[in-house]
C-alpha cells in the first residue's frame, strides 16, 4: 500500500496521563473483520511502540493504542511520527500499514 492510500490521523496525548486512542478500519463503510490479526503501534520513540488491543475483532474493526503514564512522562520529544500496522499471518508476516500520522505530546503543567 502506498503512502497516498494510507489514512492519516494526527492526535495529542498529555504526558504523564494514562491515555488511549481507538482507530476504526472500514472498507466501503463497513468495519473490517480483524479476527486473527495482530496490530502494532509503531512509533519513532521506541518506548511508545507496542502491540495494540482489538475490540470485538469480528465486527467492529476497532484497534486501540493504550499509553501508560510512565511511558510518556518526561519525554523530550513533543511531536513524533507513528504507524498503525497489522500482521495478517502472525507477527512479522504480511505487514500492512493502516494509519499513519503524528502524535503530539502535551507537556505536564509545572506548578
C-alpha positions as CSV (number, residue, x, y, z in Angstrom):
1,X,0.0,0.0,0.0
2,X,1.5,3.3,-1.0
3,X,1.6,6.3,1.4
4,X,-1.2,8.0,-0.6
5,X,-3.6,5.1,0.2
6,X,-3.0,5.2,3.9
7,X,-5.3,7.2,6.2
8,X,-3.6,10.0,8.1
9,X,-4.6,10.8,11.6
10,X,-2.9,13.3,13.9
11,X,-3.7,13.3,17.6
12,X,-2.4,14.5,21.0
13,X,-2.0,12.9,24.4
14,X,-1.0,14.5,27.7
15,X,2.4,13.4,29.1
16,X,2.1,11.6,32.4
17,X,-1.6,10.5,31.9
18,X,-3.0,7.1,31.0
19,X,-4.4,7.6,27.5
20,X,-5.9,5.5,24.8
21,X,-6.8,6.2,21.1
22,X,-9.1,3.9,19.1
23,X,-8.7,3.6,15.3
24,X,-11.6,2.2,13.2
25,X,-10.8,0.4,10.0
26,X,-13.7,0.5,7.5
27,X,-13.9,-0.8,3.9
28,X,-16.7,0.7,1.8
29,X,-18.2,2.0,5.1
30,X,-18.3,-1.5,6.8
31,X,-16.0,-2.4,9.7
32,X,-13.2,-4.9,8.6
33,X,-13.1,-8.3,10.3
34,X,-9.8,-8.3,12.3
35,X,-10.1,-11.9,13.5
36,X,-6.6,-13.4,13.6
37,X,-4.8,-10.1,13.0
38,X,-2.0,-8.7,15.2
39,X,-1.9,-4.9,15.4
40,X,1.1,-2.8,16.4
41,X,1.5,0.9,17.2
42,X,5.0,1.6,15.7
43,X,6.5,4.9,16.8
44,X,9.6,6.9,16.3
45,X,10.0,6.7,20.1
46,X,10.7,3.0,20.8
47,X,9.2,3.3,24.3
48,X,5.8,4.0,22.7
49,X,5.9,1.1,20.2
50,X,3.5,-1.7,21.4
51,X,1.0,-4.3,20.4
52,X,-2.5,-2.9,20.3
53,X,-5.7,-4.4,21.5
54,X,-8.6,-5.4,19.3
55,X,-12.2,-4.7,20.4
56,X,-14.6,-7.4,19.2
57,X,-12.3,-8.2,16.1
58,X,-15.0,-9.9,14.0
59,X,-17.5,-7.0,13.9
60,X,-16.2,-3.6,15.0
61,X,-12.9,-3.0,13.1
62,X,-11.5,-1.2,16.1
63,X,-7.9,-1.2,17.2
64,X,-6.9,0.6,20.4
65,X,-3.5,2.1,21.3
66,X,-3.0,2.5,25.1
67,X,-0.3,4.7,26.6
68,X,0.7,4.3,30.2
69,X,1.6,7.4,32.2
70,X,5.2,6.1,32.9
71,X,5.9,5.7,29.2
72,X,5.1,9.3,28.3
73,X,6.3,11.1,31.3
74,X,9.4,13.2,30.8
75,X,9.9,12.5,27.1
76,X,11.9,15.3,25.4
77,X,10.2,15.0,22.1
78,X,6.9,16.9,21.6
79,X,5.8,15.6,18.2
80,X,6.6,12.1,16.9
81,X,5.6,10.1,13.9
82,X,3.7,6.8,14.1
83,X,2.1,4.0,12.1
84,X,-0.6,1.5,12.9
85,X,0.5,-1.8,11.4
86,X,-1.3,-5.1,11.1
87,X,0.2,-8.5,10.6
88,X,-2.2,-11.0,8.9
89,X,-0.4,-14.3,9.3
90,X,1.5,-14.0,12.6
91,X,3.9,-11.4,13.9
92,X,6.4,-10.5,11.2
93,X,4.4,-11.9,8.3
94,X,2.3,-9.9,5.7
95,X,2.8,-6.4,7.2
96,X,0.3,-3.7,6.1
97,X,0.1,-0.1,7.3
98,X,-3.4,1.1,8.0
99,X,-2.9,4.5,9.5
100,X,0.0,7.0,10.0
101,X,0.4,10.5,11.3
102,X,1.9,12.4,14.1
103,X,1.4,12.2,17.9
104,X,1.8,15.4,19.8
105,X,2.9,15.0,23.4
106,X,1.4,17.8,25.6
107,X,3.8,18.5,28.5
108,X,2.6,18.2,32.1
109,X,1.9,21.5,33.6
110,X,4.6,22.7,36.1
111,X,3.3,24.2,39.3
